[in-house]
Amino acid sequence: MKLLWTEGDVPWQLAGDGVATALSQHVDGAGPLAVDCIASLRDRDWIGDAELADQLDGLAGTGPTPLLRPLPVNLEELSEILEGDPLTAGGALDLRTGEVWTRPAVEYAQEDGVDVETPDFDDADRFRWVDGDSRDGYRDMADFIVTLPDQRLGDRLNDAIRGRGAFRRFADTLDRESEDELTRWFEFAGERKRGRARAWLADVGYRVVSGHTLR
């Protein structure tokens, strides 16, 4: 299935993480890519874009290194506990290892009889607790509808996001009406979530790095 990114909605958050890894590993040609990515992030200015642009500036030597502690955390996993399914969202981030614990995983680890050593989730110096919130995800759906060229599809989606079960109805409607737009929606939402997770991480004093380029 082809990707449907246009010039205006390139996944710069995802691309920027790749450029950051390339800069950390001193890959040839990473510098010019960083310049383009930084400019595009600052121009788009979605939430989390400034934080990533600042990090790339620091890695490329074109700006100061952000005063944030490096943490090898998976942003997709972090976004799920920040704003995932209302029934399972929420959890804890290990500030020592970058491991993301979903709320069900925490509850399971705390049950009697678990065969692994249970971390002390009450250790505020090690774990940062979060509560899930789906409001940003709802706004993503509304913002995505505005980008649709098909007004009739947009009207159906506006109806779908009213009331409980909006996320499932929204995806189901796109699945029935347009496989291409469903793909674009997942890419659009993933990019937004990645940026919000990055911004949240910066707010608590950390920047994301890959485990093998920790610096």
N, C-alpha and C positions, 0 to 999 in steps of 0.2 A: 504494500500500500504506500503510495507516495505521501510525502509530507507536504502540507499546504501553507508553509510559512511564506508570507510576502515580505517585501523589504521592510515593512513597518512592524512586523511581529516576529522577527528572528528571536530564538530563545537565547538571549544574551546572558541570562543567569547561568544556564547550563554551559554555554560556550565559554563564558568567563572563567568557570571553574577549570575547564580544560586548559585554558591559557595560563591560569595560575600554576597548574601543575607543570606545564611546559617551561615556564619561567623558573620555577624552583629547581628543575632538572637541567637548566641551561640549554634547552633545545634550540638549535639554530633556527632563526626566523621567528622566534617567539616574541621578540621585541616589537616588530612592526604589527604583529597581530594584536598585541596588547594595546598599542596606540589606537587602533581602530575600535577595539572592544571598549576601551575606556571612554572614548568619545561617544560611542553609541549608547552606552549605559547612562552617561550623564545627560545625553540628549533625550532619551526616553524617560528617565527619572521616575520609574516605578519604585515602589517601596523595596528596599534592599539593593537597588541599583547603585546608589551612592556609596554604600558600604563596600560593595564588590569593586567598584571603580577605585576607591581609596586603597584597597588591598593590592590591586594590580599596579597602581602607581608606585606603591612601596616596593613591590617585587621587581618592577622594571627600573627602579631608580629614578623615576620621573616625579616623585613626590615622597613625602615622609611616610614611614611605616606606621600604620595605625597602632595606637597603644592598647592593643587587645591581645589577650593570651590565646595562643594557638590551641585548637582542639580538633581532633580527627572525628568529626561527627557526620553522620549521614543526614543531609538536609531533608531528603524525602521522608525518612523515618521520623525526624523531628517534627516535620509539618503535620504528620498524622496524629501525634499526640497534642499538637497545638490546636488543630482544627479539623480532625477527622470525624468519623461517624460519631454522632452524639452518644450512642450507646457504649462506645469503647474509647472515645477520646480522653485525653488527660493521661498523666504519667509522670515520669521522672527522667532527668538527664544526668548522667554520671559526669561530673565536671573533671574527673580524674582521667577517665578512659574515653569519653565521648559516646559511651553506649547509651542507647535510647531504650527506656523501659516503658512499655505500654501499661496502662492501668490494670488490665487483666493479667499481664505478666507479673506485675508487682504483687497483686493479690495471690497469684498462684505461688510465687516464691515465698510468701509469708505463711502459707498453709503448713500445718504440721505434716511431717513425713516427706518433705522435699529432700532429695538426695544431694543437693548442692548447698554450699555455704550461702546463707541468705545475707545480702548486704544490709547495712544499717541505713535504711532509707530516711531515717530521722536525722541523719548527719547532714546538717545544713551546709557544712563546708565542702561536702562531696556531692550532694544531690540537690538539684534544683527541680522543685515540683511545679507542674503546670496544670491548669484546668483547660479542657477543650472548649472551643468557641467556634460555632459554625457561621457566625454573621459575615465574616470576610468571604467565606465561600459562597454565600448567597449573593453578595455584591458582585462576585466574579461572574455568576450566571447572568445577572442583569447587564453587566458591562459587555459580556460576550454577545448577548442578543443584539446590542447596538451595532456590532460589527457585521451582522448578517446582511447580505445583499437581497435575500428573499424575505420580503416583508410578511408574507403569509406564514412562513416558518417562524419568524420572530413573534408574530401574534400568538401562534400555538404555544410557543415556549413561554411567553409571558403568562398565559393561562396555566401552564404546567407548574410554574414556580410559586403559585399561590397556595398557601396552607401547608399542612404537615405532609411529609413525604416528597417535598419539592425536588430534592436532589435526584431521587430515583426517577420521578416522572420526567424531569428535564433530560436525563440521559436516555431514558426509554424513548422519548419523543424524537430525539436526535437519531437514535439507532434506527427507528422506523423510517424517518424522513430522509436522512442524508448521512451515509457512512463517512464521507469526506469531512463533513462538518463535525461529526462526532469525534473523529481523529483530531481535528483542529481544536476542539473544545478540551480534550484531555491534555493537549500540548499547552494550550493557553492557561488552563487551570494549574498545571504542574509548574509552569514558569512563575505564576503569581505566588503559589505556595512556597516555592523555593526562595523567592525574594523575601517574603514575610518571615520565614524561618531564619534567614540570614540576619535580617534586621533585629529580630527578637534576640538572637544570639549576641549581636553587638551590644544591645541594650544591657545585657547581663555581664558584659566585659570580655567576650570571646570572639574569635574569628575562626572560620572553618578552614581546615587544611586536610589533605589526604594523609593517611597514616604514614606512608613511606616518604613524604616530603615535609615532615614536621620540622618547622623552623620558625 
